[in-house]
Amino acid sequence: MKVVLASLTVLLLTAVNSSAMEWIIVPGAQAGGDMICLDRDNVTKEKGIVTAWLKRFKEEGNYSKTLIEVDCSKQKTRLVKALEFDKVTNITTTVDFEPLWETSAPETPARAAAQMICKKGKGINPALVNIKQKP
C-alpha cells in the first residue's frame, strides 16, 4: 500500500507540475489516498473575499475541482461550485452550491485550504503572491 501511495504521489506531483497552472498541495487535506491541491495561479481577492479552485486527484484516475470562497477576516468559507471529471477530462457532474458562509469543520479540505490561503489572524497569506486583486 505504501508503494502504491508513493508511486501515486510521484505521478500526481509530476502531473501537477507539468500543467500550465501551478497546483500546490494543500497540507493536511489528503482524504484516504486522494490528494487535494490549490490552483495558485487563479486565486483572486475581491472586497476581502478570496476565491480559489481546489483539485482533488482521486486514486481511480479521475478528479474533481471545487470553487471555494474564503473570508479570512471572519474565518469563514463557502463552497460555490464543484465539477467532477472522468479520466479523459470530460465533465461528468456539475453542482452549484447554496452560497452559505460557515466555519469549516476541522480536518476537512475546505479548512486546510482556508488555513493555507489565510495567514492566521492577519488576512491573506503573503506566500500566495500570485493573488489577483479585483476592484
N, C-alpha and C positions, 0 to 999 in steps of 0.2 A: 504494500500500500504506500509506504514512504517513497519507494522508487517511482511509482506511478505519479504521486503528487509532485515529486521533484521534477520529473520529466514534464508534467503539465505546467508547472511554474516556469521552467525554462522556455517551453513553447509559447506560453502566453506572454512572457516578457519580450520575446522576440517579436511576436505579433504586435504588442503594444508599442514597441519602439520603432517598428518598421513602417507604421502608418504615418500619414501627413499630420495627424493630430497627435498631441502629446498626452497619452493616457498615463496617469501616475497612480500607483497602487494606494488605496486608502487603508492605512494601518488599522488593524482591528476590525475590519469589515468583511473578513472572509466568512463564508457560510458553507459549512461542510467542505467540499472540495472546490467550491466556486470561488472566484476571485473578483473583488469589486475595485474598479478604477474610476478616477475622475478625469474628465477631459479638461486639462489645464488651459488649452488654447481657446476655449469657449466659455470661460467663467466671466459673467458680466455683473455689474452693480448699477442699480438704478434706485434712487431715493432710499438708500440704506438697505435695500434687499439684494442679496446675491443670488444669482441664478446659475446653476451648473448641471451638467449631464453626468450621470453615473453609468458605468457599463459593467454588467455582471457577466463574466465569462463562465459558462457552465461546463461541467465535466463532459456532457454529451456532445459538445462541439457547437451548440447554438449559443445565443447570448441575448441579453435584454439591455435596453437603455431606459433610464428613468430621469426625467427632468425634475429637479428639486429647487425650491427656493428656501433661502436661509435668512432670517433676521438675526444678525449677530448681536445687536444691542439687547434684544429680548430673549435670545437663546431659544428661538422657535424655528420650526421647519414646516414645510408643507410639500406634498407631492403634487406635481402638476400633470404629468403625462408619463405613461410607460409604453414602450414598444418592445414586442417580442420578435426575434428574428430566427429563421432557420439556419442551417449550416451554410447555405449559399447566399446569405444576407437578404432574403426576401422577408418582408414584414408579414408576420402571421397573426399578430394580435395588436390592437391599439386600445389603450384605456386612458380616458381623460378623468382626472380625479376632481372631486369637490374640493375647492381651494380653502381648506380649513387649516388654520395655524394650530400647531400643537407642539408640546415638548416631546422630542423623540424619546422612545423607550431606550433604556440602556442596552448596550451590546447589539445594536441594530446598524445596518449600513447607513441609514439617514443620520443617526447620532454620530457615528465615526466620521462621516463626510462633513457634518457641521463642525465638529471639533477640528478637522483639518482645515476647513475654509476660514473659520473664525479664530483669531488669536484670543485666547481665554480672557474675557472681560475687557478686551481692547479693540474690538471691531475686526476688520478683515486681516487675515494672516498676510504679513508682508512678503512671505515666501512665494505667494501666488502672484508674482509680479506681472503676469500677463492679463490680470483682470482689466476688462474694458469698461470704462466709466460711460454710462449713458446719461444724457442731460435730464 
